[in-house]
Amino acid sequence: GLQAKLSYEKAYRLPTIEEMFGNEDLEMGDIGIRPENSNNLNLNLSYSAKLDDHSVYAEGSLIYRDTRDYIQRNVQDLSGGRENATYTNYGRVLTKGYNLSVRYAFKHLLSIGGNFTQMDVKDNERLMVGSQAVANPLYGARMPNVPYRFADADATLSWPGLGGRGNTLSLTYDNAYTHSFSYYSEGVAAVNGSDYIVPRQFAHNLSLAYSIASGRYNVSLECRNLTDANLYDNFSLQKAGRAFYGKLRVYFGN
């Protein structure tokens, strides 16, 4: 049940439509933006075991990425107090991190697990962009607008056969944690303290789903952000609060 994997990849990420052309509103694209390219190393260890009705899975990964022409999203001020986002290529960025995952299951009745990730995305440009002599004061600092520590967990209880053969009722709880991070350059954030910090976030979700006739009919109810916590995007703009959803799905087929 033990597995080890080591891999290398030469990766390219093409700019998205929004990064190239914008959206004619708040996003200003750049037709000359270049694809990101990176050299990546990945080391992965995993272990799985099953004993009678119990099963366990654990996994750990180490990640190393040396990225050139990193596509960075920046916010700029416009006239009239307005702002928009622009995209630029930033010379070199180095990513080092790890991910831990664990999951336990009992029959088809219970599944519980979680993930923890630490991913430091740092400025790896020794000299100022466009300069051949001036040292980059932010060399080694974390890139702005990028969370570096986050985690999630979930638990699902299932009741097969409830209300008839082929029916299943499932109750799922999940959460997502994001550690506080800077949405501006670390050098500026260090001077201005909490002015440029996205606060710590912890969101909880709850959902109830009922599958009928082996999945032909499905009804689900969901509450997102159950505790109505303050949540933010990567630029510290607040997201919507607690929300409720309902969904009905019918499968037509054999």
C-alpha positions as CSV (number, residue, x, y, z in Angstrom):
1,G,0.0,0.0,0.0
2,L,3.0,2.3,0.0
3,Q,3.8,4.3,-3.2
4,A,6.5,6.9,-4.0
5,K,6.6,9.1,-7.1
6,L,9.2,11.5,-8.3
7,S,8.5,13.6,-11.4
8,Y,9.9,16.5,-13.4
9,E,8.0,18.6,-15.9
10,K,8.6,21.5,-18.2
11,A,5.3,23.3,-18.0
12,Y,3.8,26.2,-20.0
13,R,0.7,28.2,-18.9
14,L,-0.9,30.1,-21.8
15,P,-2.6,33.4,-20.9
16,T,-6.3,33.3,-20.5
17,I,-8.7,35.3,-22.7
18,E,-9.2,37.8,-19.8
19,E,-5.5,38.2,-19.3
20,M,-5.0,39.0,-23.0
21,F,-8.1,41.0,-23.9
22,G,-9.7,42.0,-20.5
23,N,-13.5,42.2,-20.1
24,E,-14.1,45.8,-21.3
25,D,-15.0,46.7,-17.7
26,L,-12.7,46.1,-14.7
27,E,-10.1,43.9,-16.3
28,M,-7.6,45.4,-18.8
29,G,-5.8,42.8,-20.8
30,D,-2.4,42.9,-22.5
31,I,-2.2,41.5,-26.0
32,G,1.6,41.2,-25.7
33,I,1.6,39.1,-22.5
34,R,3.8,36.0,-22.7
35,P,3.1,32.5,-21.5
36,E,4.4,31.4,-18.1
37,N,7.0,28.7,-18.3
38,S,8.4,26.7,-15.4
39,N,10.6,23.8,-14.4
40,N,8.8,21.7,-11.8
41,L,9.9,18.9,-9.4
42,N,7.3,16.9,-7.5
43,L,7.9,14.2,-4.8
44,N,4.8,12.3,-3.6
45,L,4.4,9.6,-1.0
46,S,1.1,7.8,-0.4
47,Y,-0.1,5.0,1.8
48,S,-3.5,3.2,1.6
49,A,-4.8,0.3,3.7
50,K,-8.1,-1.6,4.0
51,L,-9.1,-3.8,7.0
52,D,-12.5,-5.3,6.8
53,D,-14.9,-2.3,6.7
54,H,-12.3,0.3,7.4
55,S,-10.0,2.0,4.9
56,V,-7.4,4.7,5.4
57,Y,-5.5,6.8,2.9
58,A,-2.6,9.3,3.6
59,E,-0.6,11.3,1.2
60,G,2.2,13.9,1.3
61,S,3.8,15.9,-1.5
62,L,6.7,18.2,-1.9
63,I,6.6,20.8,-4.7
64,Y,9.3,23.0,-6.3
65,R,8.6,25.4,-9.2
66,D,11.0,27.7,-10.9
67,T,8.8,30.0,-13.0
68,R,9.8,32.6,-15.7
69,D,7.4,35.2,-17.1
70,Y,5.1,34.8,-14.1
71,I,1.7,36.3,-15.0
72,Q,0.9,38.8,-12.2
73,R,-2.4,40.6,-11.7
74,N,-2.1,44.2,-10.4
75,V,-4.6,46.8,-9.5
76,Q,-4.1,50.4,-10.8
77,D,-5.9,53.6,-10.0
78,L,-8.0,55.4,-12.7
79,S,-9.5,58.9,-12.8
80,G,-12.5,59.5,-10.7
81,G,-11.4,57.2,-7.8
82,R,-12.0,54.1,-10.0
83,E,-9.7,51.1,-10.2
84,N,-9.1,48.3,-12.6
85,A,-6.9,45.2,-12.9
86,T,-4.0,44.8,-15.3
87,Y,-1.8,41.8,-16.1
88,T,2.0,41.8,-16.6
89,N,4.8,39.3,-16.9
90,Y,7.1,39.2,-13.9
91,G,10.6,37.8,-14.4
92,R,11.3,35.0,-12.0
93,V,9.2,33.5,-9.2
94,L,10.2,30.5,-7.0
95,T,7.5,28.3,-5.4
96,K,8.3,25.8,-2.6
97,G,5.6,24.0,-0.7
98,Y,4.1,20.8,0.6
99,N,0.7,19.3,0.9
100,L,-0.7,16.7,3.4
101,S,-3.9,14.7,3.0
102,V,-5.6,12.0,5.0
103,R,-8.9,10.2,4.6
104,Y,-10.8,7.5,6.6
105,A,-13.9,5.6,5.5
106,F,-16.2,3.1,7.1
107,K,-18.1,1.0,4.7
108,H,-20.3,3.3,2.6
109,L,-21.6,5.0,5.7
110,L,-18.9,7.5,6.7
111,S,-16.1,9.3,5.0
112,I,-13.9,11.9,6.7
113,G,-10.8,13.6,5.6
114,G,-8.8,16.8,5.2
115,N,-5.9,18.6,3.5
116,F,-3.3,21.1,4.6
117,T,-1.1,23.1,2.2
118,Q,1.8,25.4,2.7
119,M,2.8,27.0,-0.6
120,D,5.3,29.9,-0.6
121,V,5.4,31.8,-3.9
122,K,8.4,34.2,-3.7
123,D,10.0,36.8,-5.7
124,N,13.2,35.3,-7.3
125,E,14.4,38.3,-9.3
126,R,17.7,39.4,-7.8
127,L,17.8,42.7,-9.7
128,M,15.1,45.2,-10.3
129,V,13.1,44.4,-13.4
130,G,14.6,46.4,-16.3
131,S,17.8,47.0,-14.4
132,Q,21.2,45.3,-14.7
133,A,22.8,46.8,-11.5
134,V,20.1,47.7,-8.9
135,A,19.4,45.0,-6.4
136,N,15.7,44.0,-6.0
137,P,14.7,45.0,-2.4
138,L,11.9,42.5,-2.5
139,Y,14.1,39.5,-3.5
140,G,12.9,36.5,-1.5
141,A,9.6,38.2,-0.4
142,R,6.3,36.5,-0.9
143,M,4.4,37.6,-4.1
144,P,1.3,39.7,-3.3
145,N,-2.3,38.4,-3.6
146,V,-1.3,34.8,-3.2
147,P,-2.5,32.8,-0.1
148,Y,0.3,30.7,1.2
149,R,-1.3,28.5,3.9
150,F,-4.7,27.0,3.6
151,A,-6.6,23.9,4.7
152,D,-9.9,22.1,4.3
153,A,-11.8,19.2,5.9
154,D,-15.0,17.4,5.2
155,A,-17.2,14.6,6.7
156,T,-20.0,12.8,5.0
157,L,-22.6,10.5,6.6
158,S,-24.7,8.3,4.2
159,W,-27.8,6.2,4.7
160,P,-28.1,3.7,1.8
161,G,-31.6,2.2,1.3
162,L,-33.4,5.0,3.2
163,G,-37.0,5.1,1.8
164,G,-36.4,2.3,-0.6
165,R,-33.9,0.2,-2.5
166,G,-31.5,2.3,-4.5
167,N,-32.1,5.4,-2.4
168,T,-29.4,7.2,-0.5
169,L,-29.5,10.2,1.9
170,S,-26.2,12.0,2.5
171,L,-25.3,14.7,5.0
172,T,-22.0,16.6,4.3
173,Y,-20.1,19.1,6.3
174,D,-17.1,20.8,4.9
175,N,-14.9,23.8,5.7
176,A,-12.1,25.9,4.2
177,Y,-9.4,27.8,6.1
178,T,-7.2,30.5,4.6
179,H,-4.4,32.1,6.7
180,S,-4.0,35.9,6.6
181,F,-1.8,37.1,3.8
182,S,-0.7,40.4,2.1
183,Y,-2.5,41.6,-1.0
184,Y,0.3,44.1,-1.6
185,S,4.1,43.9,-1.8
186,E,5.5,42.5,1.5
187,G,7.9,45.5,1.7
188,V,5.0,48.0,1.7
189,A,2.9,45.8,4.0
190,A,5.7,45.7,6.5
191,V,5.6,49.5,6.8
192,N,1.8,49.9,6.9
193,G,1.0,47.0,9.1
194,S,-2.5,45.6,8.7
195,D,-3.5,48.0,6.0
196,Y,-2.6,45.5,3.3
197,I,-3.5,42.3,5.0
198,V,-6.4,40.0,4.0
199,P,-7.7,38.7,7.4
200,R,-7.8,35.0,8.3
201,Q,-10.8,33.3,6.9
202,F,-12.7,30.2,8.0
203,A,-15.8,29.2,6.1
204,H,-18.3,26.3,7.0
205,N,-20.7,24.7,4.6
206,L,-23.5,22.1,5.1
207,S,-25.4,20.2,2.5
208,L,-28.1,17.5,2.4
209,A,-28.7,15.3,-0.7
210,Y,-31.2,12.6,-1.4
211,S,-30.6,10.3,-4.4
212,I,-33.6,8.2,-5.6
213,A,-33.8,5.2,-7.9
214,S,-30.0,4.7,-8.1
215,G,-29.4,8.3,-9.0
216,R,-32.1,8.9,-11.5
217,Y,-33.7,11.6,-9.3
218,N,-31.6,13.8,-7.0
219,V,-32.6,16.6,-4.6
220,S,-30.1,18.7,-2.7
221,L,-30.1,21.6,-0.2
222,E,-27.0,23.5,0.7
223,C,-26.0,26.3,3.0
224,R,-22.7,28.1,2.1
225,N,-20.8,30.0,4.8
226,L,-23.1,28.7,7.5
227,T,-21.7,31.0,10.2
228,D,-21.9,34.1,8.0
229,A,-18.1,34.7,8.4
230,N,-16.4,37.6,6.7
231,L,-14.8,36.2,3.5
232,Y,-12.5,38.1,1.0
233,D,-11.0,37.6,-2.4
234,N,-7.2,38.0,-3.0
235,F,-7.5,41.8,-3.2
236,S,-9.4,42.0,0.2
237,L,-12.7,42.7,-1.5
238,Q,-15.4,41.2,0.7
239,K,-17.5,38.3,-0.7
240,A,-21.2,37.7,-0.2
241,G,-22.3,36.3,3.2
242,R,-24.4,33.3,4.1
243,A,-26.3,31.8,1.1
244,F,-28.8,28.9,0.6
245,Y,-29.1,26.8,-2.6
246,G,-31.5,24.1,-3.7
247,K,-31.1,21.8,-6.7
248,L,-33.2,19.2,-8.5
249,R,-31.6,16.9,-11.0
250,V,-33.3,14.2,-13.2
251,Y,-31.2,11.8,-15.2
252,F,-32.7,10.7,-18.5
253,G,-31.0,7.5,-19.8
254,N,-30.5,3.9,-19.0
